[in-house]
Amino acid sequence: MTFTVYTFEVGLGQEWIFPVDEDHFELFFAMNGKVISNWDPPVMRVNREINHEERFSSSFPWLDEHVPFLRKPAVILLKYERFLFNHERRFYSDFPWLGEHVPFLRKPAVEALGHVLLKYGQLLPVRGEEVWLFNATTVLDALDHERSHIVYFDDGGILAIERYVFDRGRIGTAEVFKLPMRASPVFVTDSFVKQVRSAGLRDVSFKAL
């Protein structure tokens, strides 16, 4: 039986979702696998209209501190700006996109997958949209450091992973998990992807690693 690990991936024409308050970008990146008991829902907005005059010039101190060559506009917003200029239409998605580290789900996705996701984390409401954020609280040290291609900070922390190789034994039967690193992507396995496809959820993509 094949075993594949995936990350969420933005699809062509997929809707994006952003916090109204830019400070909440840091909130999402700082989610480290812990249960959040005092959740203060951020206000989010799904971008449905394409405006070619949109520009982003925000500074993200966490990027400036750790990665000096990544300054404003920040990586997520650069990707979004390129997206705006390459697509004239944006399509409804049951998983409006912000990044692979923080999946957002609309009600159909929550109804179809909530029983699975709640085994591995929390579904947290937001304000402004009928959307939930998935906070993965299953953290597995499942990366094969010897066979993966990893770029490290000077202090030994992980800057980027260019090629993922996982230790299947450490993943076990988990269908959803994160790695013990800052802004880890949310990883899913074949079983989860099959359930997404079977549910007929709209405009959600995965990248096999």
Stockholm file with secondary structure:
# STOCKHOLM 1.0

chainA/1-209         MTFTVYTFEVGLGQEWIFPVDEDHFELFFAMNGKVISNWDPPVMRVNREINHEERFSSSFPWLDEHVPFLRKPAVILLKYERFLFNHERRFYSDFPWLGEHVPFLRKPAVEALGHVLLKYGQLLPVRGEEVWLFNATTVLDALDHERSHIVYFDDGGILAIERYVFDRGRIGTAEVFKLPMRASPVFVTDSFVKQVRSAGLRDVSFKAL
#=GR chainA/1-209 SS CCCCEEEEECCTTBCEEEESSTTHHHHHHTCCSCCCSSCCCCBEEEECSCCTTCCCCCCCHHHHHHCTTCCSSCHHHHHHHHHHHHCSCCBCCSSCBSCTTSCEEEHHHHHHHHHHHTTTEEEEECBSSSEEEEEECCBCCCBCTTTSEEEECTTSCEEEEEECCBCHHHHTTCSEEBCSSTTCCCEEEHHHHHHHHHTTCSSCEEEEC
#=GC SS_cons         CCCCEEEEECCTTBCEEEESSTTHHHHHHTCCSCCCSSCCCCBEEEECSCCTTCCCCCCCHHHHHHCTTCCSSCHHHHHHHHHHHHCSCCBCCSSCBSCTTSCEEEHHHHHHHHHHHTTTEEEEECBSSSEEEEEECCBCCCBCTTTSEEEECTTSCEEEEEECCBCHHHHTTCSEEBCSSTTCCCEEEHHHHHHHHHTTCSSCEEEEC
//
